[in-house]
């Protein structure tokens, strides 16, 4: 066997060179790229979650300080604090489970529309078709929550996966 050439086989008169080292190198590069890609995505994921959570907490504190500075609290202010609370809970759930709770987005939308509705009514705006649109939007979002809850109880997720890709029990 000649040392200058890698081992080869002959197939119908064509010399086939054994290049297992290239396949191993390709698999190694693929594994390294996959690991680096996962690291980048997860780093961005956590950075974004901490950023959104921090901004939400900061906005809630600033709103609370503003309410104290005014010397009074309106229903608009309380509903705005509920929106911040729901956003914070949504970030917390997403951080722990890696799943976006759609129901919380719907709760935030309902609270925002209710805040807008109360603001319109309390400022003595003359009732018009916009009031019906707001109420219809709240009703539609409420129905959406009903559908989402029914679908999640009737057709539960087959498995829950944590941030490391490991399957966890649903009770946790």
KEBA-371829 format. One record per residue: residue number from 1; residue in one letter; y, x, z of N, C-alpha, C in turn. Coordinates in steps of 0.1 Angstrom, whole numbers. Example, Ala and Ser with C-alpha at 12.3 -4.5 7.8 and 13.67 -1.06 7.14 Angstrom:
SITE   nr  rest   n_py   n_px   n_pz  ca_py  ca_px  ca_pz   c_py   c_px   c_pz
SITE    1     A    -57    132     78    -45    123     78    -33    132     78
SITE    2     S    -22    128     71    -11    137     71      0    129     79
This chain:
SITE   nr  rest   n_py   n_px   n_pz  ca_py  ca_px  ca_pz   c_py   c_px   c_pz
SITE    1     X    -12      8      0      0      0      0     12      9      0
SITE    2     X     21      6     -9     34     14    -10     44      9      1
SITE    3     X     50     19      7     60     15     18     73     11     13
SITE    4     X     76     14      1     90     10     -5     91     -4     -9
SITE    5     X     79    -11    -10     80    -25    -14     73    -34     -3
SITE    6     X     79    -45      0     72    -54      9     59    -59      4
SITE    7     X     50    -64     13     37    -69      8     40    -81     -1
SITE    8     X     32    -82    -12     34    -93    -21     20    -99    -25
SITE    9     X     21   -110    -31      9   -117    -36     11   -119    -51
SITE   10     X      1   -121    -58      2   -124    -72     -2   -139    -74
SITE   11     X      6   -146    -82      3   -159    -85      5   -161   -101
SITE   12     X     -6   -163   -108     -6   -164   -122      2   -153   -129
SITE   13     X     -1   -141   -124      5   -130   -131     19   -127   -126
SITE   14     X     25   -135   -117     38   -133   -112     37   -128    -98
SITE   15     X     44   -117    -96     44   -111    -83     54   -118    -73
SITE   16     X     48   -123    -62     56   -131    -52     58   -122    -40
SITE   17     X     70   -119    -36     74   -110    -25     74   -118    -12
SITE   18     X     68   -113     -2     68   -120     11     81   -117     18
SITE   19     X     89   -127     20    102   -125     26    104   -134     39
SITE   20     X     95   -133     48     95   -140     60    107   -136     68
SITE   21     X    112   -124     67    123   -120     75    136   -128     71
SITE   22     X    137   -132     58    148   -140     54    148   -154     60
SITE   23     X    136   -160     60    134   -173     66    137   -173     81
SITE   24     X    133   -162     88    136   -161    102    151   -159    104
SITE   25     X    157   -151     96    172   -149     97    179   -162     94
SITE   26     X    175   -170     84    181   -183     81    180   -192     93
SITE   27     X    168   -193     99    166   -202    111    174   -197    123
SITE   28     X    175   -184    124    184   -179    135    198   -182    133
SITE   29     X    203   -181    121    217   -184    118    220   -199    119
SITE   30     X    210   -207    115    211   -222    117    212   -225    131
SITE   31     X    204   -219    140    204   -222    154    217   -218    160
SITE   32     X    222   -206    156    234   -201    162    246   -210    158
SITE   33     X    246   -214    145    257   -223    140    256   -236    147
SITE   34     X    244   -241    149    242   -254    156    248   -254    170
SITE   35     X    244   -243    177    249   -241    191    264   -240    192
SITE   36     X    269   -232    183    284   -230    182    291   -243    179
SITE   37     X    286   -250    170    292   -263    166    291   -273    178
SITE   38     X    280   -274    185    279   -282    197    288   -278    207
SITE   39     X    290   -265    209    300   -260    219    314   -264    216
SITE   40     X    318   -263    203    331   -267    199    333   -282    201
SITE   41     X    324   -290    197    325   -305    198    326   -309    212
SITE   42     X    317   -304    221    317   -307    235    330   -302    242
SITE   43     X    335   -291    238    347   -286    244    359   -295    241
SITE   44     X    360   -299    228    370   -308    224    368   -321    231
SITE   45     X    356   -326    232    353   -339    239    358   -339    253
SITE   46     X    355   -328    261    359   -328    275    374   -325    276
SITE   47     X    380   -317    267    394   -315    268    402   -328    265
SITE   48     X    397   -335    255    404   -348    251    402   -358    263
SITE   49     X    390   -359    269    389   -368    280    398   -365    292
SITE   50     X    398   -352    295    407   -348    306    422   -351    303
SITE   51     X    425   -348    290    439   -351    286    442   -366    287
SITE   52     X    434   -374    282    436   -389    282    436   -394    296
SITE   53     X    427   -389    304    426   -393    318    439   -389    326
SITE   54     X    443   -376    323    455   -371    330    468   -379    326
SITE   55     X    469   -382    313    481   -389    308    481   -403    314
SITE   56     X    469   -409    314    468   -423    320    472   -423    334
SITE   57     X    467   -413    342    471   -413    356    486   -410    358
SITE   58     X    491   -401    350    505   -398    351    514   -410    348
SITE   59     X    510   -418    337    517   -430    334    517   -440    345
SITE   60     X    505   -441    351    504   -451    362    512   -447    374
SITE   61     X    513   -435    377    521   -430    388    536   -432    385
SITE   62     X    540   -428    373    554   -430    369    558   -445    369
SITE   63     X    549   -453    365    552   -468    365    553   -473    380
SITE   64     X    544   -468    388    545   -472    402    558   -467    409
SITE   65     X    562   -454    406    574   -449    411    586   -457    406
SITE   66     X    586   -460    393    596   -469    387    597   -482    394
SITE   67     X    586   -488    398    586   -501    405    592   -499    419
SITE   68     X    589   -488    425    595   -486    439    610   -484    437
SITE   69     X    614   -477    427    628   -475    425    636   -487    422
SITE   70     X    630   -497    415    636   -510    412    638   -518    424
SITE   71     X    629   -516    434    629   -524    446    622   -537    445
SITE   72     X    616   -540    434    608   -552    432    597   -550    421
SITE   73     X    588   -559    422    577   -558    413    576   -571    405
SITE   74     X    574   -570    392    572   -582    384    557   -583    380
SITE   75     X    554   -594    374    540   -596    369    537   -587    358
SITE   76     X    547   -584    350    546   -574    339    542   -561    344
SITE   77     X    548   -557    355    545   -544    361    530   -543    366
SITE   78     X    526   -554    373    512   -555    378    502   -555    367
SITE   79     X    505   -562    356    496   -562    345    495   -548    338
SITE   80     X    507   -542    338    507   -528    332    498   -519    340
SITE   81     X    499   -520    354    490   -512    362    475   -515    360
SITE   82     X    472   -528    357    458   -532    354    454   -525    341
SITE   83     X    463   -524    332    459   -518    319    456   -503    322
SITE   84     X    464   -496    330    461   -482    333    448   -481    341
SITE   85     X    446   -491    350    433   -490    357    421   -492    348
SITE   86     X    422   -501    338    411   -503    329    409   -491    320
SITE   87     X    420   -485    315    419   -473    307    413   -461    315
SITE   88     X    417   -460    328    411   -449    336    396   -452    338
SITE   89     X    392   -464    341    378   -468    342    370   -465    329
SITE   90     X    376   -468    318    370   -466    305    368   -451    303
SITE   91     X    377   -442    306    376   -428    305    365   -423    314
SITE   92     X    365   -428    327    354   -424    336    340   -427    332
SITE   93     X    339   -439    326    326   -443    321    322   -435    309
SITE   94     X    331   -433    301    328   -425    289    324   -410    293
SITE   95     X    331   -405    303    329   -392    308    315   -390    313
SITE   96     X    310   -401    321    297   -400    327    286   -404    318
SITE   97     X    288   -413    309    276   -418    301    277   -414    286
SITE   98     X    288   -409    282    290   -405    268    289   -417    258
SITE   99     X    292   -429    264    292   -441    256    305   -448    258
SITE  100     X    311   -453    247    324   -460    248    321   -475    252
SITE  101     X    326   -479    263    324   -493    267    334   -502    260
SITE  102     X    329   -509    250    337   -518    241    343   -529    249
SITE  103     X    336   -534    259    342   -545    267    355   -541    274
SITE  104     X    356   -528    278    368   -524    284    380   -524    275
SITE  105     X    377   -520    262    388   -521    252    392   -536    250
SITE  106     X    383   -545    251    386   -559    249    394   -564    262
SITE  107     X    390   -559    274    398   -562    286    412   -557    285
SITE  108     X    414   -545    280    427   -539    278    435   -548    269
SITE  109     X    429   -552    258    436   -560    248    440   -574    253
SITE  110     X    431   -580    261    434   -593    267    446   -591    277
SITE  111     X    445   -581    285    456   -578    295    469   -576    288
SITE  112     X    469   -568    277    481   -565    270    487   -578    264
SITE  113     X    479   -586    258    484   -599    252    489   -608    263
SITE  114     X    482   -608    275    487   -617    286    500   -612    291
SITE  115     X    502   -599    292    514   -593    296    526   -597    286
SITE  116     X    522   -596    273    532   -600    263    535   -615    264
SITE  117     X    525   -623    266    527   -638    268    536   -641    280
SITE  118     X    533   -634    291    541   -637    303    555   -632    301
SITE  119     X    557   -621    294    570   -616    292    578   -625    283
SITE  120     X    572   -631    273    579   -640    264    583   -653    271
SITE  121     X    573   -658    279    576   -671    286    587   -668    297
SITE  122     X    586   -657    305    595   -655    316    609   -652    311
SITE  123     X    611   -647    299    624   -645    295    630   -657    287
SITE  124     X    624   -668    290    629   -681    285    630   -681    269
SITE  125     X    621   -675    263    621   -675    249    616   -689    245
SITE  126     X    622   -695    235    618   -709    231    604   -708    225
SITE  127     X    595   -717    230    581   -717    224    581   -719    209
SITE  128     X    573   -711    203    572   -712    188    557   -710    185
SITE  129     X    555   -708    172    541   -705    167    536   -692    172
SITE  130     X    544   -683    176    540   -670    181    532   -671    195
SITE  131     X    537   -681    202    530   -684    215    515   -689    212
SITE  132     X    513   -697    202    500   -701    198    492   -689    193
SITE  133     X    498   -680    186    491   -668    181    486   -660    193
SITE  134     X    494   -658    203    491   -650    214    479   -657    222
SITE  135     X    480   -670    224    469   -677    231    456   -677    223
SITE  136     X    458   -678    210    446   -678    201    440   -664    201
SITE  137     X    448   -653    201    443   -640    202    435   -637    215
SITE  138     X    441   -642    226    434   -641    239    421   -648    239
SITE  139     X    420   -660    233    408   -668    232    398   -661    224
SITE  140     X    402   -656    213    393   -648    204    387   -636    210
SITE  141     X    396   -629    217    391   -617    225    381   -621    236
SITE  142     X    384   -632    243    375   -636    253    361   -640    247
SITE  143     X    362   -647    236    349   -650    229    342   -637    225
SITE  144     X    349   -627    221    343   -615    217    336   -608    228
SITE  145     X    342   -609    240    335   -604    252    322   -611    255
SITE  146     X    322   -624    253    310   -632    255    299   -628    245
SITE  147     X    303   -626    232    294   -621    222    288   -607    225
SITE  148     X    297   -598    229    292   -585    233    283   -585    245
SITE  149     X    286   -592    255    278   -593    267    264   -599    263
SITE  150     X    264   -610    255    252   -616    251    243   -606    243
SITE  151     X    250   -600    234    242   -590    225    236   -579    233
SITE  152     X    244   -574    243    239   -562    251    228   -567    260
SITE  153     X    228   -579    265    217   -584    273    205   -588    265
SITE  154     X    207   -593    254    196   -598    245    190   -586    237
SITE  155     X    198   -577    233    193   -566    225    198   -553    231
SITE  156     X    192   -549    243    196   -537    250    193   -524    242
SITE  157     X    201   -514    245    199   -501    238    185   -496    242
SITE  158     X    178   -490    232    164   -486    235    164   -474    244
SITE  159     X    174   -466    244    174   -454    253    188   -450    255
SITE  160     X    190   -444    267    203   -439    270    202   -424    271
SITE  161     X    212   -417    264    211   -402    264    224   -397    270
SITE  162     X    222   -386    279    234   -380    285    240   -370    276
SITE  163     X    250   -363    281    258   -353    273    249   -341    269
SITE  164     X    238   -339    276    229   -328    272    218   -332    263
SITE  165     X    218   -344    259    208   -349    250    195   -353    256
SITE  166     X    195   -354    270    183   -358    277    184   -373    279
SITE  167     X    172   -379    279    171   -394    281    172   -396    296
SITE  168     X    180   -406    300    181   -410    314    177   -424    316
SITE  169     X    174   -428    328    171   -442    331    183   -450    331
SITE  170     X    181   -463    327    193   -472    326    199   -475    340
SITE  171     X    191   -474    350    196   -478    364    206   -468    369
SITE  172     X    207   -456    364    215   -445    369    230   -447    364
